[in-house]
Amino acid sequence: MNESGIHYVIGVDAGGTRTRARLAEAATGRVLGEGAGGPGNALTVPPDALVRHLGEALRGALPPGGCPVAAVVGGFAGGGPGGGRERARAALTEALALAGVRGGRVEVLGDADVAFAGGAGAPADGLVLIAGTGAAAARVADRRAVRAADGDGWLLGDAGSGFWLGREALRAVLRALDGRGPSTALAGPVGELCGGLTKEHVVRYAYGVEPVRLAALSPLVVAAARSGDVVSARLLDAAADELAATVRALTPRPGEPLVTTGALLAPGGPLLPRLTARVADLGLVPDPVRDGLAGAVALARRAGGGRTGAEA
Amino acid sequence: MNESGIHYVIGVDAGGTRTRARLAEAATGRVLGEGAGGPGNALTVPPDALVRHLGEALRGALPPGGCPVAAVVGGFAGGGPGGGRERARAALTEALALAGVRGGRVEVLGDADVAFAGGAGAPADGLVLIAGTGAAAARVADRRAVRAADGDGWLLGDAGSGFWLGREALRAVLRALDGRGPSTALAGPVGELCGGLTKEHVVRYAYGVEPVRLAALSPLVVAAARSGDVVSARLLDAAADELAATVRALTPRPGEPLVTTGALLAPGGPLLPRLTARVADLGLVPDPVRDGLAGAVALARRAGGGRTGAEA
């Protein structure tokens, strides 16, 4: 509870696949409401759609007609400084007004900042690694990402991401089909997905969808590897190698926090054991979090409480 | 000269970057006219543009008002059977009519077929490897490609192509910038091209152009390698490795022809020495040709002469 009587904060986690919002009690962090909407990448989702997806998530989290809040923190994929941060801020401000949110400081951060803030013990300094549709790592100092590695998008980077795995799955099948590579159990599910098991089917499928949608194929690789497919197991190894190399680029200090998230590295994520094995020699132990929502709320509570404290 | 008095044939080479047409004397192959137009990939260039680009090339090659011809052979990137061949045929037929070409059998082939036909001694059987904007190889039997390797496009394949080299150049610079890779002399020219040497500049540049346009960066890699840049030399090695693997997938027979073309493997092409070294153990010696135009004309002369001979 604070002087102005505003008890609530909002955390938003806007990722490449969906946007989530959470309303929480400022004093305790107790969750009061939650909502979800469409993709929220600040660089790739058009402004109108971004406002709409944020609105969907906010309306699910808030009471009808909105409410006053002490602080809002939004973490956006593609929302790094100099990246889509200004676009994200404009969209979030508009969506908050439309949802009836009144007052409160609005802070826009990258997805790495909010994911890190959700780590065990609410760490202020360390490393964060995200591997979902895309892949990126950051060094965090005093609760802000100060240095990034990868996050270069599907065309140039995101090495070890869901997109990367999905694309490599198709490549492996194409290489098996024309004799450049070994046969793989991926051929079955990929052929089913593409409506036929010829190069033409695979190529037509892949170029007919938005590239990042190939991330949807990554579970096929995980399943095939579990069933003993050597090619798929090697792809998972290669993905984990890439992610470990991305962490290594940030010159880790032994024992510092390494918060991980994204579908591949969230709790129970399929690449978590492989990553754990590959960063052990760096003195790091992954601390997986479900998404950036808890961290966004934690940062909003700090922002809201801090302001109130200064005013009190 | 033939019975019907039609002395001319047309060869068309429609590639990812431009389309070329040549009018030649059927009996001797003497070149009577040549023209060039925009990109001619049958799969990726929209039908209207394809007709327009073919028309540009044909008008440059033909006398005003057109002329009667004995045969036309067009080789199209993306024009393989089951691929864009029907689209290519429709576009070529329309462009020929608009250009005033009368009569003559029209044959549409893939770029591999016409490139191969331009090899020394007009071979009928062997291998062809194209590395320009894209990369693809084929086994040719009785003057027709009967089996393909790679040619899977920029998203899934074209390993060792101009696009591939251009994308890897940007990746190498991004990796150097965030510490994942060694520094490279590519940073200078890439920074200039992208309007600044930060990850943001490079990423914004790359996602702002059509992906295949990144092929335009491959000369930067060649130049940097010549100046002693180790990273660039390794990229050229890796490209040649990929191209050799693509050839190897077609189970080469020692001593059979290996016709090569595309900007990287045409006469004097920058990857030619590296490829030559890598296929020597297969008993292959590259036979580089400038493009598919000579081969298209050679096949048109066969088609025209053959028909006339049968009718005589």
Interface residues (C-beta under 8 A of the other chain):
Chain A: G82 G83 R147 A148 A149 D150 D152 G153 L155 L156 G157 R167 L170 R171 L174 D178 G179 R180 K199 E200 V202 V203 A206 Y207 P211 A245 T246 R248 A249 L250 T251
Chain B: G82 G83 R147 A148 A149 D150 D152 G153 L155 L156 G157 R167 L170 R171 L174 D178 G179 R180 T198 K199 E200 V202 V203 A206 Y207 P211 A245 T246 R248 A249 L250 T251
